[in-house]
Amino acid sequence: MTRSDVPQGSSRSPHWFDPAHQADILAALDSHLSAGLPDRGPFSPRPERVRELAELATASTLPARAALLRWGALPASTRSQLLTSWFGADRRRSSAA
């Protein structure tokens, strides 16, 4: 895996090399796995894919790669909650009236 830098304008992307983000992603995936994997929803990966990504992340020696693999195993709603906790509400929303 090569490191791809986040464009300067992207303020809502996980910092794969940030230990705090890595820990949050690990905790979210552990919680997701311990709750039991439901059948695939419209915005989540298949249960077997979640398990595969979790196993690959556990075997990875690169923390940033492990965080990225775990991120891919999380449902969209969980990823959205993490992004909101890290960066707050999306500031780019327009207040069109």
ROFIBA-764995 format. One line per field, with one value per residue (C-alpha): residue in one letter; chain; x, y, z. Coordinates in steps of 0.25 Angstrom, whole numbers. Example, Ala and Ser with C-alpha at 12.3 -4.5 7.8 and 13.67 -1.06 7.14 Angstrom:
# residues 2
dofi	(a	s)
lummar	(A	A)
xx	(49	55)
yy	(-18	-4)
zz	(31	29)
# end
This chain:
# residues 97
dofi	(m	t	r	s	d	v	p	q	g	s	s	r	s	p	h	w	f	d	p	a	h	q	a	d	i	l	a	a	l	d	s	h	l	s	a	g	l	p	d	r	g	p	f	s	p	r	p	e	r	v	r	e	l	a	e	l	a	t	a	s	t	l	p	a	r	a	a	l	l	r	w	g	a	l	p	a	s	t	r	s	q	l	l	t	s	w	f	g	a	d	r	r	r	s	s	a	a)
lummar	(A	A	A	A	A	A	A	A	A	A	A	A	A	A	A	A	A	A	A	A	A	A	A	A	A	A	A	A	A	A	A	A	A	A	A	A	A	A	A	A	A	A	A	A	A	A	A	A	A	A	A	A	A	A	A	A	A	A	A	A	A	A	A	A	A	A	A	A	A	A	A	A	A	A	A	A	A	A	A	A	A	A	A	A	A	A	A	A	A	A	A	A	A	A	A	A	A)
xx	(0	5	1	-8	-9	-22	-24	-23	-38	-43	-46	-55	-45	-39	-25	-20	-6	-13	-13	-25	-33	-27	-32	-46	-47	-43	-53	-64	-61	-60	-73	-79	-74	-78	-92	-93	-93	-107	-110	-105	-112	-112	-100	-92	-83	-87	-84	-73	-66	-66	-60	-50	-46	-45	-36	-27	-26	-22	-11	-6	7	4	-5	-10	-13	-20	-29	-32	-37	-45	-51	-56	-63	-71	-85	-87	-95	-83	-73	-82	-83	-67	-65	-75	-68	-55	-58	-72	-84	-81	-77	-79	-94	-100	-110	-118	-131)
yy	(0	14	26	35	49	55	67	80	84	70	73	60	49	39	42	28	31	37	27	33	31	17	14	19	11	-2	1	3	-10	-18	-12	-15	-30	-32	-27	-39	-37	-35	-38	-28	-15	-5	3	-8	-19	-34	-41	-50	-38	-31	-43	-44	-29	-31	-43	-35	-23	-32	-39	-25	-20	-6	2	11	-1	-8	5	6	-9	-7	5	-2	-13	-2	1	15	20	16	23	36	36	35	46	55	52	55	67	72	75	77	92	91	90	103	110	113	120)
zz	(0	-3	5	-3	3	5	-3	5	2	8	23	25	22	33	36	34	41	53	65	71	58	57	71	68	56	63	74	64	57	70	74	60	61	75	72	62	47	41	26	17	17	6	11	18	12	13	26	20	14	28	34	23	24	39	38	28	37	49	41	36	41	36	45	34	25	36	39	24	24	36	31	19	28	35	31	25	37	46	37	37	52	53	43	51	64	58	49	54	45	30	29	14	15	8	16	4	7)
# end
